[in-house]
Amino acid sequence: MATFDARLCLLFTPALCRNDPWTTLEAALRGGVDLVQWRVKGDARPGLADCLARCARHGVPVVVNDDPALAVACGAAGAHVGQSDLDAHAARSLLGPARWLGVSTHDLDQLARADSAGADYVGFGPCFASPTKGYREGRGPPALQAALAAARLPVLAIGGITAHNLPALTAVGCTRIAVSSAILDAADPGAAAAGLRALLG
C-alpha cells in the first residue's frame, strides 16, 4: 500500500445523507474528498461494492469501518477500528502489510498504542461536540495540538468539524480531517467538500 497521504476523509453513511447518497458521494469526490470510510453496520456488501466502484473511478481509496475481514474480502484499501472494536494488533494481522490500518484515538496513550500496533494513521478527537457520535463536548484545539506534536504517524482530526470551526484547528497545525455531517448534511455536498479542502490549504 502506498504511503498514507489523505487530507479530507469522508465518513460515508448513506442513511445520514440529506440528499441521494450516491449523488452526495459523487459530488464530495469531485469536491476534493481523497479518502472515504465506509461507515455502515452489518452486511452491506452491495452498497459497499457500489461505493468502491464509484471511488475507484475518482482514484480515491476506501477503508471499511470496524471490519478488517470485510476490507480484505472486498479489496478495500484498509480498515478503521475504534477503541471498542477489534484490537488494533489483531486488525493489523488480518489486514497484512498491503492495506492501511486506521485507529480512533482520544488521548495520547491511545495514540501511542495505535502506533505500536502498526497503524498507518489515527483519527483523534472528538475535537468538537459531535451529534453524529453522541459527543456532547469536544477535546478542543489544544488537545489536538498535543496529539500532533506527539504523533509519529498521520493524524486525522475528527468530531464536529465544520467550515466554521476548522480554522481553529488549522491554527494549531491540523492538515488532515475526517468529517461526516459537514458534507453529508450539506445542501451542496460538492461545495462543502471544496470549502473544507480549501481551508486545509
PLY file of the C-alpha trace (Angstrom):
ply
format ascii 1.0
element vertex 201
property float x
property float y
property float z
element edge 200
property int vertex1
property int vertex2
end_header
0.00 0.00 0.00
1.18 3.49 -0.80
2.10 5.91 1.97
-0.97 7.34 3.65
-1.42 10.89 2.38
-5.17 11.60 2.62
-6.23 15.03 3.85
-10.03 15.08 3.59
-11.74 11.88 4.67
-15.48 11.45 4.24
-17.14 9.24 6.84
-19.79 7.89 4.50
-23.03 6.60 5.96
-25.67 6.61 3.20
-28.55 6.82 5.68
-27.22 10.14 7.03
-27.24 11.92 3.68
-29.65 14.82 3.26
-29.93 14.08 -0.46
-29.47 10.93 -2.54
-26.44 9.11 -1.07
-24.74 8.30 -4.36
-25.23 11.80 -5.74
-23.80 13.09 -2.47
-20.78 10.80 -2.70
-20.05 11.71 -6.30
-20.27 15.42 -5.51
-17.99 15.03 -2.48
-15.40 13.19 -4.55
-15.45 15.91 -7.18
-15.15 18.49 -4.39
-11.88 17.14 -3.07
-12.54 14.19 -0.74
-9.50 11.94 -1.10
-10.41 9.11 1.32
-13.76 7.51 2.05
-14.55 5.48 5.14
-17.49 3.11 4.58
-19.41 3.50 7.84
-22.31 1.07 7.66
-23.01 -1.61 10.24
-23.95 -5.15 9.28
-23.88 -6.95 5.95
-23.92 -4.18 3.37
-21.74 -5.61 0.62
-23.95 -4.48 -2.28
-23.72 -0.88 -1.15
-20.04 -1.25 -0.37
-19.37 -2.60 -3.86
-21.08 0.45 -5.33
-19.06 2.74 -3.09
-15.81 1.05 -4.07
-16.61 1.30 -7.77
-17.55 4.97 -7.62
-14.47 5.87 -5.58
-12.21 3.88 -7.88
-13.38 5.95 -10.84
-12.11 9.02 -8.98
-8.91 7.33 -7.82
-9.99 7.61 -4.18
-9.31 4.76 -1.72
-11.94 3.31 0.61
-11.43 1.97 4.13
-14.06 -0.13 5.91
-15.12 0.84 9.40
-14.84 -1.82 12.15
-14.40 -4.83 9.84
-10.86 -5.72 8.66
-12.04 -9.10 7.35
-14.61 -7.42 5.12
-11.99 -4.95 3.95
-9.81 -7.82 2.79
-12.70 -9.73 1.23
-13.90 -6.78 -0.84
-10.48 -5.46 -1.81
-10.73 -2.18 0.09
-7.64 -0.11 0.80
-7.85 -0.86 4.51
-9.93 -0.75 7.66
-10.50 1.58 10.58
-11.12 0.36 14.12
-12.23 2.14 17.29
-11.23 1.58 20.89
-14.15 -0.79 21.47
-13.75 -2.70 18.20
-11.29 -5.41 17.23
-7.89 -4.95 18.90
-5.55 -2.97 16.67
-2.86 -5.68 16.73
-5.41 -8.27 15.58
-6.69 -5.88 12.92
-3.14 -5.35 11.67
-2.66 -9.11 11.45
-5.85 -9.56 9.44
-5.08 -6.72 7.07
-1.48 -7.68 6.43
1.11 -5.17 5.23
-0.64 -4.24 1.99
-3.65 -2.45 3.50
-3.98 0.60 5.70
-4.99 0.39 9.33
-6.59 3.41 10.96
-7.36 3.63 14.67
-9.65 6.04 16.52
-7.89 7.66 19.48
-8.96 10.07 22.20
-5.78 10.66 24.18
-2.01 10.40 23.88
-1.80 6.93 25.43
-4.23 5.53 22.86
-2.29 7.27 20.12
0.96 5.65 21.26
-0.68 2.21 21.43
-2.06 2.63 17.92
1.43 3.47 16.69
2.92 0.40 18.38
0.21 -1.78 16.86
1.27 -0.76 13.38
-1.42 1.76 12.49
-0.85 3.76 9.32
-2.87 6.71 10.63
-5.06 7.68 13.56
-8.23 9.66 13.99
-8.02 11.95 17.02
-10.96 13.58 18.74
-13.63 14.48 19.18
-12.32 17.95 18.54
-15.77 19.47 18.98
-19.18 18.28 20.12
-20.50 15.76 17.62
-24.15 14.71 17.43
-23.24 12.02 14.90
-21.36 10.07 17.56
-23.16 11.46 20.60
-20.24 13.51 21.97
-21.59 16.48 23.92
-18.18 18.05 24.37
-15.01 18.16 22.32
-11.37 17.95 23.31
-10.68 21.27 21.60
-7.70 22.59 19.61
-5.18 22.34 22.50
-5.66 18.55 22.77
-5.27 18.18 19.02
-2.13 20.28 19.10
-0.65 17.98 21.73
-1.56 14.93 19.65
0.03 16.40 16.54
3.21 17.15 18.48
3.39 13.63 19.91
2.36 11.62 16.85
4.80 9.82 14.60
2.09 8.97 12.07
-0.59 10.97 10.24
-3.41 12.35 12.40
-6.91 13.00 11.10
-8.78 15.43 13.32
-12.35 14.23 13.83
-15.53 15.18 15.63
-17.92 18.03 14.91
-15.66 19.72 12.36
-17.27 22.34 10.13
-16.07 25.09 7.82
-16.78 27.50 10.69
-14.55 25.86 13.31
-11.87 24.28 11.11
-9.68 27.41 11.18
-9.23 26.91 14.93
-7.71 23.51 14.14
-5.54 24.60 11.23
-4.18 27.31 13.53
-2.61 24.58 15.71
-1.17 22.66 12.76
-4.04 20.47 11.57
-3.74 19.47 7.91
-5.99 16.38 7.82
-9.62 15.93 8.86
-12.42 13.38 8.77
-15.99 14.67 8.53
-19.50 13.32 8.24
-22.39 15.77 8.57
-20.36 18.73 7.28
-20.67 17.11 3.84
-23.48 14.55 4.11
-25.96 17.06 5.51
-24.94 19.92 3.22
-27.34 21.26 0.61
-24.39 21.26 -1.80
-22.00 18.45 -0.77
-19.52 19.25 -3.51
-19.20 22.87 -2.47
-18.94 21.82 1.17
-16.09 19.44 0.38
-14.32 22.04 -1.74
-14.66 24.63 1.01
-13.16 22.32 3.62
-10.32 21.35 1.31
-9.53 24.99 0.63
-9.35 25.72 4.36
-6.82 22.90 4.78
-4.50 24.78 2.42
0 1
1 2
2 3
3 4
4 5
5 6
6 7
7 8
8 9
9 10
10 11
11 12
12 13
13 14
14 15
15 16
16 17
17 18
18 19
19 20
20 21
21 22
22 23
23 24
24 25
25 26
26 27
27 28
28 29
29 30
30 31
31 32
32 33
33 34
34 35
35 36
36 37
37 38
38 39
39 40
40 41
41 42
42 43
43 44
44 45
45 46
46 47
47 48
48 49
49 50
50 51
51 52
52 53
53 54
54 55
55 56
56 57
57 58
58 59
59 60
60 61
61 62
62 63
63 64
64 65
65 66
66 67
67 68
68 69
69 70
70 71
71 72
72 73
73 74
74 75
75 76
76 77
77 78
78 79
79 80
80 81
81 82
82 83
83 84
84 85
85 86
86 87
87 88
88 89
89 90
90 91
91 92
92 93
93 94
94 95
95 96
96 97
97 98
98 99
99 100
100 101
101 102
102 103
103 104
104 105
105 106
106 107
107 108
108 109
109 110
110 111
111 112
112 113
113 114
114 115
115 116
116 117
117 118
118 119
119 120
120 121
121 122
122 123
123 124
124 125
125 126
126 127
127 128
128 129
129 130
130 131
131 132
132 133
133 134
134 135
135 136
136 137
137 138
138 139
139 140
140 141
141 142
142 143
143 144
144 145
145 146
146 147
147 148
148 149
149 150
150 151
151 152
152 153
153 154
154 155
155 156
156 157
157 158
158 159
159 160
160 161
161 162
162 163
163 164
164 165
165 166
166 167
167 168
168 169
169 170
170 171
171 172
172 173
173 174
174 175
175 176
176 177
177 178
178 179
179 180
180 181
181 182
182 183
183 184
184 185
185 186
186 187
187 188
188 189
189 190
190 191
191 192
192 193
193 194
194 195
195 196
196 197
197 198
198 199
199 200
